[in-house]
Amino acid sequence: MRSCLQQYICPLLFIQKALSEQIIFIKNGRYIITKIQGGIDFKSFMLAHNVSIGSVFTLNYSPRFSRLINITIRQKILSIRKEDFEKIECTQIA
């Protein structure tokens, strides 16, 4: 018999796992950036690294434990924290 605490923790762990694997659905391919959310500092950082709306990038291999997302944009590899990558909306183009 499950305790009250287990009934609440198990669904929360499942939701947390689903959110942590949200980035995993994006696989190799070409993507175009449609929106960049975040503060002015984050947008300035992205612009300084040639990441803007309409930029095309490809994803590179990144181990899950590193919590980094590696992208190639304009023939340069950029590593972005997973939390920051979630602020970027993109759609697959090819």
PyMOL Python script that loads the backbone (N, CA, C, O; Angstrom):
from pymol import cmd

cmd.read_pdbstr("""\
ATOM      1  N   MET A   1       0.834  -1.170   0.000  1.00  0.00           N
ATOM      2  CA  MET A   1       0.000   0.000   0.000  1.00  0.00           C
ATOM      3  C   MET A   1       0.888   1.245   0.000  1.00  0.00           C
ATOM      4  O   MET A   1       1.836   1.352   0.777  1.00  0.00           O
ATOM      5  N   ARG A   2       0.561   2.169  -0.877  1.00  0.00           N
ATOM      6  CA  ARG A   2       1.354   3.375  -1.024  1.00  0.00           C
ATOM      7  C   ARG A   2       0.930   4.414   0.007  1.00  0.00           C
ATOM      8  O   ARG A   2      -0.252   4.588   0.302  1.00  0.00           O
ATOM      9  N   SER A   3       1.919   5.083   0.533  1.00  0.00           N
ATOM     10  CA  SER A   3       1.613   6.138   1.492  1.00  0.00           C
ATOM     11  C   SER A   3       1.162   7.393   0.755  1.00  0.00           C
ATOM     12  O   SER A   3       1.298   7.507  -0.463  1.00  0.00           O
ATOM     13  N   CYS A   4       0.626   8.320   1.522  1.00  0.00           N
ATOM     14  CA  CYS A   4       0.168   9.590   0.940  1.00  0.00           C
ATOM     15  C   CYS A   4       1.321  10.311   0.265  1.00  0.00           C
ATOM     16  O   CYS A   4       1.157  10.875  -0.817  1.00  0.00           O
ATOM     17  N   LEU A   5       2.471  10.297   0.889  1.00  0.00           N
ATOM     18  CA  LEU A   5       3.625  10.985   0.350  1.00  0.00           C
ATOM     19  C   LEU A   5       4.040  10.389  -0.988  1.00  0.00           C
ATOM     20  O   LEU A   5       4.372  11.131  -1.913  1.00  0.00           O
ATOM     21  N   GLN A   6       4.030   9.068  -1.109  1.00  0.00           N
ATOM     22  CA  GLN A   6       4.397   8.418  -2.362  1.00  0.00           C
ATOM     23  C   GLN A   6       3.403   8.741  -3.467  1.00  0.00           C
ATOM     24  O   GLN A   6       3.790   8.858  -4.630  1.00  0.00           O
ATOM     25  N   GLN A   7       2.147   8.885  -3.127  1.00  0.00           N
ATOM     26  CA  GLN A   7       1.150   9.200  -4.141  1.00  0.00           C
ATOM     27  C   GLN A   7       1.400  10.566  -4.762  1.00  0.00           C
ATOM     28  O   GLN A   7       1.098  10.780  -5.936  1.00  0.00           O
ATOM     29  N   TYR A   8       1.946  11.484  -3.987  1.00  0.00           N
ATOM     30  CA  TYR A   8       2.229  12.807  -4.511  1.00  0.00           C
ATOM     31  C   TYR A   8       3.615  12.906  -5.140  1.00  0.00           C
ATOM     32  O   TYR A   8       3.802  13.633  -6.115  1.00  0.00           O
ATOM     33  N   ILE A   9       4.579  12.186  -4.594  1.00  0.00           N
ATOM     34  CA  ILE A   9       5.946  12.288  -5.101  1.00  0.00           C
ATOM     35  C   ILE A   9       6.086  11.588  -6.454  1.00  0.00           C
ATOM     36  O   ILE A   9       6.727  12.134  -7.353  1.00  0.00           O
ATOM     37  N   CYS A  10       5.515  10.415  -6.624  1.00  0.00           N
ATOM     38  CA  CYS A  10       5.679   9.679  -7.880  1.00  0.00           C
ATOM     39  C   CYS A  10       5.187  10.466  -9.088  1.00  0.00           C
ATOM     40  O   CYS A  10       5.913  10.550 -10.079  1.00  0.00           O
ATOM     41  N   PRO A  11       3.982  11.049  -9.057  1.00  0.00           N
ATOM     42  CA  PRO A  11       3.587  11.862 -10.220  1.00  0.00           C
ATOM     43  C   PRO A  11       4.482  13.074 -10.423  1.00  0.00           C
ATOM     44  O   PRO A  11       4.728  13.472 -11.562  1.00  0.00           O
ATOM     45  N   LEU A  12       4.975  13.670  -9.335  1.00  0.00           N
ATOM     46  CA  LEU A  12       5.866  14.816  -9.483  1.00  0.00           C
ATOM     47  C   LEU A  12       7.179  14.408 -10.131  1.00  0.00           C
ATOM     48  O   LEU A  12       7.719  15.148 -10.952  1.00  0.00           O
ATOM     49  N   LEU A  13       7.700  13.234  -9.772  1.00  0.00           N
ATOM     50  CA  LEU A  13       8.922  12.752 -10.395  1.00  0.00           C
ATOM     51  C   LEU A  13       8.687  12.466 -11.868  1.00  0.00           C
ATOM     52  O   LEU A  13       9.554  12.733 -12.700  1.00  0.00           O
ATOM     53  N   PHE A  14       7.523  11.926 -12.195  1.00  0.00           N
ATOM     54  CA  PHE A  14       7.199  11.658 -13.592  1.00  0.00           C
ATOM     55  C   PHE A  14       7.127  12.959 -14.387  1.00  0.00           C
ATOM     56  O   PHE A  14       7.638  13.034 -15.505  1.00  0.00           O
ATOM     57  N   ILE A  15       6.495  13.983 -13.815  1.00  0.00           N
ATOM     58  CA  ILE A  15       6.398  15.275 -14.497  1.00  0.00           C
ATOM     59  C   ILE A  15       7.781  15.894 -14.637  1.00  0.00           C
ATOM     60  O   ILE A  15       8.111  16.458 -15.680  1.00  0.00           O
ATOM     61  N   GLN A  16       8.586  15.789 -13.591  1.00  0.00           N
ATOM     62  CA  GLN A  16       9.930  16.352 -13.644  1.00  0.00           C
ATOM     63  C   GLN A  16      10.754  15.648 -14.721  1.00  0.00           C
ATOM     64  O   GLN A  16      11.507  16.292 -15.451  1.00  0.00           O
ATOM     65  N   LYS A  17      10.611  14.324 -14.818  1.00  0.00           N
ATOM     66  CA  LYS A  17      11.347  13.575 -15.830  1.00  0.00           C
ATOM     67  C   LYS A  17      10.882  13.973 -17.221  1.00  0.00           C
ATOM     68  O   LYS A  17      11.702  14.112 -18.129  1.00  0.00           O
ATOM     69  N   ALA A  18       9.579  14.159 -17.402  1.00  0.00           N
ATOM     70  CA  ALA A  18       9.050  14.562 -18.706  1.00  0.00           C
ATOM     71  C   ALA A  18       9.559  15.942 -19.088  1.00  0.00           C
ATOM     72  O   ALA A  18       9.888  16.179 -20.250  1.00  0.00           O
ATOM     73  N   LEU A  19       9.629  16.856 -18.126  1.00  0.00           N
ATOM     74  CA  LEU A  19      10.133  18.196 -18.413  1.00  0.00           C
ATOM     75  C   LEU A  19      11.625  18.182 -18.707  1.00  0.00           C
ATOM     76  O   LEU A  19      12.099  18.934 -19.559  1.00  0.00           O
ATOM     77  N   SER A  20      12.372  17.326 -18.001  1.00  0.00           N
ATOM     78  CA  SER A  20      13.810  17.276 -18.229  1.00  0.00           C
ATOM     79  C   SER A  20      14.136  16.654 -19.577  1.00  0.00           C
ATOM     80  O   SER A  20      15.203  16.922 -20.130  1.00  0.00           O
ATOM     81  N   GLU A  21      13.246  15.830 -20.121  1.00  0.00           N
ATOM     82  CA  GLU A  21      13.473  15.214 -21.419  1.00  0.00           C
ATOM     83  C   GLU A  21      12.748  15.961 -22.529  1.00  0.00           C
ATOM     84  O   GLU A  21      12.627  15.451 -23.643  1.00  0.00           O
ATOM     85  N   GLN A  22      12.269  17.149 -22.239  1.00  0.00           N
ATOM     86  CA  GLN A  22      11.555  17.933 -23.234  1.00  0.00           C
ATOM     87  C   GLN A  22      12.463  18.274 -24.411  1.00  0.00           C
ATOM     88  O   GLN A  22      12.004  18.324 -25.552  1.00  0.00           O
ATOM     89  N   ILE A  23      13.705  18.502 -24.154  1.00  0.00           N
ATOM     90  CA  ILE A  23      14.644  18.867 -25.204  1.00  0.00           C
ATOM     91  C   ILE A  23      14.979  17.662 -26.080  1.00  0.00           C
ATOM     92  O   ILE A  23      15.374  17.836 -27.233  1.00  0.00           O
ATOM     93  N   ILE A  24      14.829  16.455 -25.561  1.00  0.00           N
ATOM     94  CA  ILE A  24      15.253  15.256 -26.263  1.00  0.00           C
ATOM     95  C   ILE A  24      14.473  15.056 -27.564  1.00  0.00           C
ATOM     96  O   ILE A  24      14.984  14.427 -28.491  1.00  0.00           O
ATOM     97  N   PHE A  25      13.244  15.580 -27.652  1.00  0.00           N
ATOM     98  CA  PHE A  25      12.460  15.365 -28.854  1.00  0.00           C
ATOM     99  C   PHE A  25      13.100  16.038 -30.062  1.00  0.00           C
ATOM    100  O   PHE A  25      12.798  15.664 -31.196  1.00  0.00           O
ATOM    101  N   ILE A  26      13.961  17.005 -29.858  1.00  0.00           N
ATOM    102  CA  ILE A  26      14.639  17.664 -30.967  1.00  0.00           C
ATOM    103  C   ILE A  26      15.850  16.811 -31.329  1.00  0.00           C
ATOM    104  O   ILE A  26      16.779  16.669 -30.534  1.00  0.00           O
ATOM    105  N   LYS A  27      15.834  16.258 -32.504  1.00  0.00           N
ATOM    106  CA  LYS A  27      16.929  15.397 -32.955  1.00  0.00           C
ATOM    107  C   LYS A  27      17.707  16.105 -34.048  1.00  0.00           C
ATOM    108  O   LYS A  27      17.468  17.275 -34.348  1.00  0.00           O
ATOM    109  N   ASN A  28      18.641  15.372 -34.637  1.00  0.00           N
ATOM    110  CA  ASN A  28      19.469  15.949 -35.694  1.00  0.00           C
ATOM    111  C   ASN A  28      18.596  16.480 -36.819  1.00  0.00           C
ATOM    112  O   ASN A  28      17.582  15.877 -37.171  1.00  0.00           O
ATOM    113  N   GLY A  29      18.983  17.569 -37.356  1.00  0.00           N
ATOM    114  CA  GLY A  29      18.241  18.203 -38.432  1.00  0.00           C
ATOM    115  C   GLY A  29      18.522  19.689 -38.428  1.00  0.00           C
ATOM    116  O   GLY A  29      19.278  20.192 -37.597  1.00  0.00           O
ATOM    117  N   ARG A  30      17.916  20.373 -39.350  1.00  0.00           N
ATOM    118  CA  ARG A  30      18.085  21.822 -39.435  1.00  0.00           C
ATOM    119  C   ARG A  30      16.845  22.494 -38.865  1.00  0.00           C
ATOM    120  O   ARG A  30      15.718  22.064 -39.109  1.00  0.00           O
ATOM    121  N   TYR A  31      17.073  23.546 -38.107  1.00  0.00           N
ATOM    122  CA  TYR A  31      15.998  24.265 -37.434  1.00  0.00           C
ATOM    123  C   TYR A  31      16.166  25.745 -37.685  1.00  0.00           C
ATOM    124  O   TYR A  31      17.275  26.229 -37.908  1.00  0.00           O
ATOM    125  N   ILE A  32      15.056  26.459 -37.648  1.00  0.00           N
ATOM    126  CA  ILE A  32      15.071  27.909 -37.766  1.00  0.00           C
ATOM    127  C   ILE A  32      14.493  28.506 -36.485  1.00  0.00           C
ATOM    128  O   ILE A  32      13.494  28.015 -35.959  1.00  0.00           O
ATOM    129  N   ILE A  33      15.113  29.545 -35.997  1.00  0.00           N
ATOM    130  CA  ILE A  33      14.674  30.175 -34.751  1.00  0.00           C
ATOM    131  C   ILE A  33      13.494  31.089 -35.059  1.00  0.00           C
ATOM    132  O   ILE A  33      13.574  31.963 -35.923  1.00  0.00           O
ATOM    133  N   THR A  34      12.393  30.871 -34.334  1.00  0.00           N
ATOM    134  CA  THR A  34      11.193  31.669 -34.555  1.00  0.00           C
ATOM    135  C   THR A  34      10.964  32.702 -33.458  1.00  0.00           C
ATOM    136  O   THR A  34      10.315  33.722 -33.689  1.00  0.00           O
ATOM    137  N   LYS A  35      11.496  32.442 -32.264  1.00  0.00           N
ATOM    138  CA  LYS A  35      11.296  33.383 -31.162  1.00  0.00           C
ATOM    139  C   LYS A  35      12.362  33.158 -30.102  1.00  0.00           C
ATOM    140  O   LYS A  35      12.739  32.022 -29.815  1.00  0.00           O
ATOM    141  N   ILE A  36      12.840  34.246 -29.527  1.00  0.00           N
ATOM    142  CA  ILE A  36      13.785  34.177 -28.409  1.00  0.00           C
ATOM    143  C   ILE A  36      13.152  34.885 -27.227  1.00  0.00           C
ATOM    144  O   ILE A  36      12.883  36.086 -27.271  1.00  0.00           O
ATOM    145  N   GLN A  37      12.919  34.126 -26.173  1.00  0.00           N
ATOM    146  CA  GLN A  37      12.350  34.694 -24.956  1.00  0.00           C
ATOM    147  C   GLN A  37      13.473  34.971 -23.977  1.00  0.00           C
ATOM    148  O   GLN A  37      14.591  34.488 -24.155  1.00  0.00           O
ATOM    149  N   GLY A  38      13.187  35.728 -22.964  1.00  0.00           N
ATOM    150  CA  GLY A  38      14.189  36.024 -21.954  1.00  0.00           C
ATOM    151  C   GLY A  38      14.427  37.517 -21.839  1.00  0.00           C
ATOM    152  O   GLY A  38      13.818  38.323 -22.543  1.00  0.00           O
ATOM    153  N   GLY A  39      15.315  37.858 -20.948  1.00  0.00           N
ATOM    154  CA  GLY A  39      15.606  39.263 -20.684  1.00  0.00           C
ATOM    155  C   GLY A  39      16.507  39.877 -21.739  1.00  0.00           C
ATOM    156  O   GLY A  39      16.956  39.203 -22.665  1.00  0.00           O
ATOM    157  N   ILE A  40      16.758  41.149 -21.585  1.00  0.00           N
ATOM    158  CA  ILE A  40      17.589  41.877 -22.535  1.00  0.00           C
ATOM    159  C   ILE A  40      19.029  41.376 -22.504  1.00  0.00           C
ATOM    160  O   ILE A  40      19.707  41.382 -23.531  1.00  0.00           O
ATOM    161  N   ASP A  41      19.502  40.942 -21.336  1.00  0.00           N
ATOM    162  CA  ASP A  41      20.862  40.406 -21.238  1.00  0.00           C
ATOM    163  C   ASP A  41      21.000  39.123 -22.046  1.00  0.00           C
ATOM    164  O   ASP A  41      21.991  38.933 -22.752  1.00  0.00           O
ATOM    165  N   PHE A  42      20.005  38.242 -21.942  1.00  0.00           N
ATOM    166  CA  PHE A  42      20.043  36.975 -22.683  1.00  0.00           C
ATOM    167  C   PHE A  42      19.971  37.234 -24.187  1.00  0.00           C
ATOM    168  O   PHE A  42      20.702  36.616 -24.962  1.00  0.00           O
ATOM    169  N   LYS A  43      19.095  38.142 -24.597  1.00  0.00           N
ATOM    170  CA  LYS A  43      18.967  38.455 -26.024  1.00  0.00           C
ATOM    171  C   LYS A  43      20.247  39.091 -26.567  1.00  0.00           C
ATOM    172  O   LYS A  43      20.640  38.818 -27.701  1.00  0.00           O
ATOM    173  N   SER A  44      20.888  39.925 -25.777  1.00  0.00           N
ATOM    174  CA  SER A  44      22.156  40.535 -26.191  1.00  0.00           C
ATOM    175  C   SER A  44      23.250  39.486 -26.319  1.00  0.00           C
ATOM    176  O   SER A  44      24.055  39.530 -27.249  1.00  0.00           O
ATOM    177  N   PHE A  45      23.279  38.537 -25.376  1.00  0.00           N
ATOM    178  CA  PHE A  45      24.250  37.448 -25.433  1.00  0.00           C
ATOM    179  C   PHE A  45      24.058  36.623 -26.697  1.00  0.00           C
ATOM    180  O   PHE A  45      25.024  36.279 -27.379  1.00  0.00           O
ATOM    181  N   MET A  46      22.793  36.307 -27.005  1.00  0.00           N
ATOM    182  CA  MET A  46      22.505  35.515 -28.204  1.00  0.00           C
ATOM    183  C   MET A  46      22.902  36.286 -29.471  1.00  0.00           C
ATOM    184  O   MET A  46      23.483  35.712 -30.392  1.00  0.00           O
ATOM    185  N   LEU A  47      22.592  37.561 -29.511  1.00  0.00           N
ATOM    186  CA  LEU A  47      22.934  38.376 -30.681  1.00  0.00           C
ATOM    187  C   LEU A  47      24.446  38.492 -30.853  1.00  0.00           C
ATOM    188  O   LEU A  47      24.938  38.514 -31.981  1.00  0.00           O
ATOM    189  N   ALA A  48      25.182  38.567 -29.758  1.00  0.00           N
ATOM    190  CA  ALA A  48      26.637  38.631 -29.824  1.00  0.00           C
ATOM    191  C   ALA A  48      27.237  37.349 -30.394  1.00  0.00           C
ATOM    192  O   ALA A  48      28.343  37.364 -30.935  1.00  0.00           O
ATOM    193  N   HIS A  49      26.513  36.247 -30.272  1.00  0.00           N
ATOM    194  CA  HIS A  49      26.968  34.957 -30.809  1.00  0.00           C
ATOM    195  C   HIS A  49      26.248  34.585 -32.102  1.00  0.00           C
ATOM    196  O   HIS A  49      26.159  33.408 -32.453  1.00  0.00           O
ATOM    197  N   ASN A  50      25.737  35.585 -32.805  1.00  0.00           N
ATOM    198  CA  ASN A  50      25.090  35.417 -34.110  1.00  0.00           C
ATOM    199  C   ASN A  50      23.834  34.548 -34.062  1.00  0.00           C
ATOM    200  O   ASN A  50      23.527  33.852 -35.030  1.00  0.00           O
ATOM    201  N   VAL A  51      23.114  34.582 -32.954  1.00  0.00           N
ATOM    202  CA  VAL A  51      21.858  33.856 -32.828  1.00  0.00           C
ATOM    203  C   VAL A  51      20.742  34.882 -32.775  1.00  0.00           C
ATOM    204  O   VAL A  51      20.653  35.666 -31.830  1.00  0.00           O
ATOM    205  N   SER A  52      19.893  34.874 -33.788  1.00  0.00           N
ATOM    206  CA  SER A  52      18.774  35.808 -33.842  1.00  0.00           C
ATOM    207  C   SER A  52      17.595  35.124 -34.511  1.00  0.00           C
ATOM    208  O   SER A  52      17.709  33.990 -34.977  1.00  0.00           O
ATOM    209  N   ILE A  53      16.467  35.810 -34.559  1.00  0.00           N
ATOM    210  CA  ILE A  53      15.290  35.256 -35.215  1.00  0.00           C
ATOM    211  C   ILE A  53      15.602  35.075 -36.693  1.00  0.00           C
ATOM    212  O   ILE A  53      16.114  35.985 -37.346  1.00  0.00           O
ATOM    213  N   GLY A  54      15.295  33.908 -37.208  1.00  0.00           N
ATOM    214  CA  GLY A  54      15.572  33.598 -38.605  1.00  0.00           C
ATOM    215  C   GLY A  54      16.878  32.866 -38.819  1.00  0.00           C
ATOM    216  O   GLY A  54      17.162  32.431 -39.935  1.00  0.00           O
ATOM    217  N   SER A  55      17.686  32.718 -37.771  1.00  0.00           N
ATOM    218  CA  SER A  55      18.947  31.984 -37.897  1.00  0.00           C
ATOM    219  C   SER A  55      18.669  30.492 -38.043  1.00  0.00           C
ATOM    220  O   SER A  55      17.765  29.950 -37.407  1.00  0.00           O
ATOM    221  N   VAL A  56      19.448  29.849 -38.876  1.00  0.00           N
ATOM    222  CA  VAL A  56      19.323  28.412 -39.097  1.00  0.00           C
ATOM    223  C   VAL A  56      20.470  27.728 -38.360  1.00  0.00           C
ATOM    224  O   VAL A  56      21.619  28.161 -38.452  1.00  0.00           O
ATOM    225  N   PHE A  57      20.154  26.652 -37.625  1.00  0.00           N
ATOM    226  CA  PHE A  57      21.178  25.923 -36.898  1.00  0.00           C
ATOM    227  C   PHE A  57      20.920  24.428 -36.990  1.00  0.00           C
ATOM    228  O   PHE A  57      19.821  23.989 -37.329  1.00  0.00           O
ATOM    229  N   THR A  58      21.951  23.658 -36.682  1.00  0.00           N
ATOM    230  CA  THR A  58      21.828  22.205 -36.573  1.00  0.00           C
ATOM    231  C   THR A  58      22.263  21.806 -35.173  1.00  0.00           C
ATOM    232  O   THR A  58      23.102  22.462 -34.557  1.00  0.00           O
ATOM    233  N   LEU A  59      21.687  20.736 -34.686  1.00  0.00           N
ATOM    234  CA  LEU A  59      22.047  20.232 -33.363  1.00  0.00           C
ATOM    235  C   LEU A  59      23.184  19.240 -33.471  1.00  0.00           C
ATOM    236  O   LEU A  59      23.246  18.458 -34.420  1.00  0.00           O
ATOM    237  N   ASN A  60      24.074  19.268 -32.514  1.00  0.00           N
ATOM    238  CA  ASN A  60      25.180  18.330 -32.432  1.00  0.00           C
ATOM    239  C   ASN A  60      24.962  17.420 -31.235  1.00  0.00           C
ATOM    240  O   ASN A  60      24.094  17.671 -30.399  1.00  0.00           O
ATOM    241  N   TYR A  61      25.756  16.368 -31.162  1.00  0.00           N
ATOM    242  CA  TYR A  61      25.655  15.446 -30.036  1.00  0.00           C
ATOM    243  C   TYR A  61      26.029  16.164 -28.747  1.00  0.00           C
ATOM    244  O   TYR A  61      26.989  16.934 -28.701  1.00  0.00           O
ATOM    245  N   SER A  62      25.260  15.899 -27.713  1.00  0.00           N
ATOM    246  CA  SER A  62      25.539  16.441 -26.394  1.00  0.00           C
ATOM    247  C   SER A  62      25.121  15.404 -25.363  1.00  0.00           C
ATOM    248  O   SER A  62      23.959  14.997 -25.345  1.00  0.00           O
ATOM    249  N   PRO A  63      26.037  14.964 -24.501  1.00  0.00           N
ATOM    250  CA  PRO A  63      25.642  13.987 -23.479  1.00  0.00           C
ATOM    251  C   PRO A  63      24.648  14.591 -22.499  1.00  0.00           C
ATOM    252  O   PRO A  63      24.703  15.785 -22.203  1.00  0.00           O
ATOM    253  N   ARG A  64      23.745  13.766 -22.000  1.00  0.00           N
ATOM    254  CA  ARG A  64      22.687  14.254 -21.111  1.00  0.00           C
ATOM    255  C   ARG A  64      23.235  14.797 -19.797  1.00  0.00           C
ATOM    256  O   ARG A  64      22.692  15.754 -19.245  1.00  0.00           O
ATOM    257  N   PHE A  65      24.314  14.186 -19.292  1.00  0.00           N
ATOM    258  CA  PHE A  65      24.816  14.604 -17.980  1.00  0.00           C
ATOM    259  C   PHE A  65      25.440  15.989 -18.015  1.00  0.00           C
ATOM    260  O   PHE A  65      25.591  16.619 -16.967  1.00  0.00           O
ATOM    261  N   SER A  66      25.808  16.481 -19.197  1.00  0.00           N
ATOM    262  CA  SER A  66      26.474  17.780 -19.271  1.00  0.00           C
ATOM    263  C   SER A  66      25.500  18.944 -19.108  1.00  0.00           C
ATOM    264  O   SER A  66      25.905  20.045 -18.736  1.00  0.00           O
ATOM    265  N   ARG A  67      24.214  18.705 -19.386  1.00  0.00           N
ATOM    266  CA  ARG A  67      23.186  19.738 -19.321  1.00  0.00           C
ATOM    267  C   ARG A  67      23.502  20.914 -20.242  1.00  0.00           C
ATOM    268  O   ARG A  67      23.145  22.058 -19.959  1.00  0.00           O
ATOM    269  N   LEU A  68      24.173  20.613 -21.342  1.00  0.00           N
ATOM    270  CA  LEU A  68      24.466  21.605 -22.371  1.00  0.00           C
ATOM    271  C   LEU A  68      23.870  21.133 -23.687  1.00  0.00           C
ATOM    272  O   LEU A  68      23.773  19.932 -23.939  1.00  0.00           O
ATOM    273  N   ILE A  69      23.475  22.072 -24.513  1.00  0.00           N
ATOM    274  CA  ILE A  69      22.982  21.773 -25.846  1.00  0.00           C
ATOM    275  C   ILE A  69      23.989  22.366 -26.820  1.00  0.00           C
ATOM    276  O   ILE A  69      24.253  23.568 -26.785  1.00  0.00           O
ATOM    277  N   ASN A  70      24.550  21.534 -27.685  1.00  0.00           N
ATOM    278  CA  ASN A  70      25.531  21.989 -28.657  1.00  0.00           C
ATOM    279  C   ASN A  70      24.842  22.215 -29.991  1.00  0.00           C
ATOM    280  O   ASN A  70      24.190  21.318 -30.524  1.00  0.00           O
ATOM    281  N   ILE A  71      24.990  23.427 -30.528  1.00  0.00           N
ATOM    282  CA  ILE A  71      24.411  23.737 -31.828  1.00  0.00           C
ATOM    283  C   ILE A  71      25.505  24.295 -32.735  1.00  0.00           C
ATOM    284  O   ILE A  71      26.473  24.899 -32.273  1.00  0.00           O
ATOM    285  N   THR A  72      25.327  24.077 -34.027  1.00  0.00           N
ATOM    286  CA  THR A  72      26.207  24.685 -35.020  1.00  0.00           C
ATOM    287  C   THR A  72      25.409  25.763 -35.725  1.00  0.00           C
ATOM    288  O   THR A  72      24.383  25.488 -36.347  1.00  0.00           O
ATOM    289  N   ILE A  73      25.878  26.969 -35.625  1.00  0.00           N
ATOM    290  CA  ILE A  73      25.202  28.094 -36.249  1.00  0.00           C
ATOM    291  C   ILE A  73      26.246  28.920 -36.993  1.00  0.00           C
ATOM    292  O   ILE A  73      27.237  29.359 -36.408  1.00  0.00           O
ATOM    293  N   ARG A  74      26.017  29.124 -38.274  1.00  0.00           N
ATOM    294  CA  ARG A  74      26.948  29.853 -39.135  1.00  0.00           C
ATOM    295  C   ARG A  74      28.351  29.282 -39.041  1.00  0.00           C
ATOM    296  O   ARG A  74      29.328  30.023 -38.922  1.00  0.00           O
ATOM    297  N   GLN A  75      28.445  27.967 -39.096  1.00  0.00           N
ATOM    298  CA  GLN A  75      29.681  27.186 -39.101  1.00  0.00           C
ATOM    299  C   GLN A  75      30.518  27.347 -37.840  1.00  0.00           C
ATOM    300  O   GLN A  75      31.736  27.175 -37.874  1.00  0.00           O
ATOM    301  N   LYS A  76      29.866  27.678 -36.723  1.00  0.00           N
ATOM    302  CA  LYS A  76      30.541  27.743 -35.432  1.00  0.00           C
ATOM    303  C   LYS A  76      29.729  26.948 -34.425  1.00  0.00           C
ATOM    304  O   LYS A  76      28.499  26.997 -34.435  1.00  0.00           O
ATOM    305  N   ILE A  77      30.411  26.218 -33.558  1.00  0.00           N
ATOM    306  CA  ILE A  77      29.730  25.423 -32.541  1.00  0.00           C
ATOM    307  C   ILE A  77      29.552  26.275 -31.293  1.00  0.00           C
ATOM    308  O   ILE A  77      30.485  26.928 -30.826  1.00  0.00           O
ATOM    309  N   LEU A  78      28.335  26.253 -30.766  1.00  0.00           N
ATOM    310  CA  LEU A  78      27.994  27.020 -29.574  1.00  0.00           C
ATOM    311  C   LEU A  78      27.343  26.084 -28.566  1.00  0.00           C
ATOM    312  O   LEU A  78      26.409  25.358 -28.907  1.00  0.00           O
ATOM    313  N   SER A  79      27.820  26.094 -27.344  1.00  0.00           N
ATOM    314  CA  SER A  79      27.223  25.300 -26.264  1.00  0.00           C
ATOM    315  C   SER A  79      26.364  26.223 -25.418  1.00  0.00           C
ATOM    316  O   SER A  79      26.831  27.240 -24.904  1.00  0.00           O
ATOM    317  N   ILE A  80      25.086  25.843 -25.283  1.00  0.00           N
ATOM    318  CA  ILE A  80      24.125  26.641 -24.530  1.00  0.00           C
ATOM    319  C   ILE A  80      23.583  25.790 -23.396  1.00  0.00           C
ATOM    320  O   ILE A  80      23.310  24.603 -23.573  1.00  0.00           O
ATOM    321  N   ARG A  81      23.429  26.407 -22.227  1.00  0.00           N
ATOM    322  CA  ARG A  81      22.818  25.679 -21.114  1.00  0.00           C
ATOM    323  C   ARG A  81      21.407  25.261 -21.486  1.00  0.00           C
ATOM    324  O   ARG A  81      20.718  25.942 -22.247  1.00  0.00           O
ATOM    325  N   LYS A  82      20.994  24.135 -20.939  1.00  0.00           N
ATOM    326  CA  LYS A  82      19.672  23.601 -21.247  1.00  0.00           C
ATOM    327  C   LYS A  82      18.570  24.593 -20.878  1.00  0.00           C
ATOM    328  O   LYS A  82      17.592  24.732 -21.613  1.00  0.00           O
ATOM    329  N   GLU A  83      18.718  25.275 -19.756  1.00  0.00           N
ATOM    330  CA  GLU A  83      17.720  26.255 -19.322  1.00  0.00           C
ATOM    331  C   GLU A  83      17.612  27.411 -20.314  1.00  0.00           C
ATOM    332  O   GLU A  83      16.521  27.923 -20.565  1.00  0.00           O
ATOM    333  N   ASP A  84      18.754  27.819 -20.878  1.00  0.00           N
ATOM    334  CA  ASP A  84      18.742  28.901 -21.849  1.00  0.00           C
ATOM    335  C   ASP A  84      18.191  28.442 -23.191  1.00  0.00           C
ATOM    336  O   ASP A  84      17.507  29.204 -23.874  1.00  0.00           O
ATOM    337  N   PHE A  85      18.484  27.202 -23.573  1.00  0.00           N
ATOM    338  CA  PHE A  85      17.983  26.689 -24.839  1.00  0.00           C
ATOM    339  C   PHE A  85      16.464  26.577 -24.829  1.00  0.00           C
ATOM    340  O   PHE A  85      15.829  26.692 -25.878  1.00  0.00           O
ATOM    341  N   GLU A  86      15.880  26.355 -23.665  1.00  0.00           N
ATOM    342  CA  GLU A  86      14.421  26.263 -23.564  1.00  0.00           C
ATOM    343  C   GLU A  86      13.751  27.607 -23.827  1.00  0.00           C
ATOM    344  O   GLU A  86      12.549  27.649 -24.086  1.00  0.00           O
ATOM    345  N   LYS A  87      14.496  28.696 -23.766  1.00  0.00           N
ATOM    346  CA  LYS A  87      13.948  30.028 -24.047  1.00  0.00           C
ATOM    347  C   LYS A  87      13.887  30.305 -25.544  1.00  0.00           C
ATOM    348  O   LYS A  87      13.313  31.311 -25.963  1.00  0.00           O
ATOM    349  N   ILE A  88      14.470  29.428 -26.350  1.00  0.00           N
ATOM    350  CA  ILE A  88      14.511  29.619 -27.796  1.00  0.00           C
ATOM    351  C   ILE A  88      13.457  28.719 -28.434  1.00  0.00           C
ATOM    352  O   ILE A  88      13.459  27.507 -28.219  1.00  0.00           O
ATOM    353  N   GLU A  89      12.570  29.303 -29.210  1.00  0.00           N
ATOM    354  CA  GLU A  89      11.575  28.523 -29.939  1.00  0.00           C
ATOM    355  C   GLU A  89      12.067  28.333 -31.369  1.00  0.00           C
ATOM    356  O   GLU A  89      12.548  29.271 -32.005  1.00  0.00           O
ATOM    357  N   CYS A  90      11.938  27.099 -31.864  1.00  0.00           N
ATOM    358  CA  CYS A  90      12.425  26.801 -33.199  1.00  0.00           C
ATOM    359  C   CYS A  90      11.522  25.784 -33.879  1.00  0.00           C
ATOM    360  O   CYS A  90      10.784  25.048 -33.225  1.00  0.00           O
ATOM    361  N   THR A  91      11.594  25.759 -35.203  1.00  0.00           N
ATOM    362  CA  THR A  91      10.837  24.787 -35.980  1.00  0.00           C
ATOM    363  C   THR A  91      11.793  24.109 -36.953  1.00  0.00           C
ATOM    364  O   THR A  91      12.744  24.723 -37.436  1.00  0.00           O
ATOM    365  N   GLN A  92      11.529  22.839 -37.233  1.00  0.00           N
ATOM    366  CA  GLN A  92      12.379  22.077 -38.133  1.00  0.00           C
ATOM    367  C   GLN A  92      12.086  22.470 -39.572  1.00  0.00           C
ATOM    368  O   GLN A  92      10.928  22.624 -39.960  1.00  0.00           O
ATOM    369  N   ILE A  93      13.139  22.632 -40.357  1.00  0.00           N
ATOM    370  CA  ILE A  93      12.938  23.037 -41.752  1.00  0.00           C
ATOM    371  C   ILE A  93      13.369  21.966 -42.735  1.00  0.00           C
ATOM    372  O   ILE A  93      12.908  21.978 -43.877  1.00  0.00           O
ATOM    373  N   ALA A  94      14.227  21.048 -42.346  1.00  0.00           N
ATOM    374  CA  ALA A  94      14.648  20.013 -43.283  1.00  0.00           C
ATOM    375  C   ALA A  94      14.947  18.728 -42.571  1.00  0.00           C
ATOM    376  O   ALA A  94      15.318  17.742 -43.207  1.00  0.00           O
TER     377      ALA A  94
END
""", "prot")
cmd.dss("prot")
cmd.show_as("cartoon", "prot")
cmd.util.cbc("prot")
cmd.orient("prot")
